[in-house]
Amino acid sequence: MPGPRPRLRSGSKYVTPAGARRLRAELDQLWKVERPSVTQAVAEAAAQGDRSENAEYIYGKRRLREIDRRVRFLRERLDGMIVVSQPPGDRTRVFFGAWVTIVDGSGTRRRHRIVGPDEFDQGSGYISMDSPLGRALLGKRIGDELEIKLPTGTINVSVTSIVYPPPD
């Protein structure tokens, strides 16, 4: 009998309050709205008889498996998450939740918010704390210069601003 499947690393367990709300809303939508609707459609398709050539039935079963897989992932993810709702004691350094402005050698300014891996797609400038740029910025102070190795190449940047949003 084969052993259990190895667990995939799913990133840091930190999340902002807004990110946690979004994940819970997705879980509720899938579990309370979408899954019952698909279950009903599958039951109706199954009542039509031969299931082997019934596209609605086959698609519905496939969609149920996708929903169940995502629901399991979200439940496990939310179970172990740490919701960070307060800024750190030392606001002079880059930590989770900070908006950081960096400037590169050509003078190009970029502003990023350091968030968890489950929420970097929430807004413009959001980056995961697990990304190369996010990891490089953590712990830095205004004026720190750093060389960051990205998949597209190496960049040299300087931290010019660190701002923490007010607590939710």
Order of alpha helices (4+ residues) and beta strands (2+ residues): beta-alpha-alpha-alpha-beta-beta-beta-beta-alpha-beta-beta
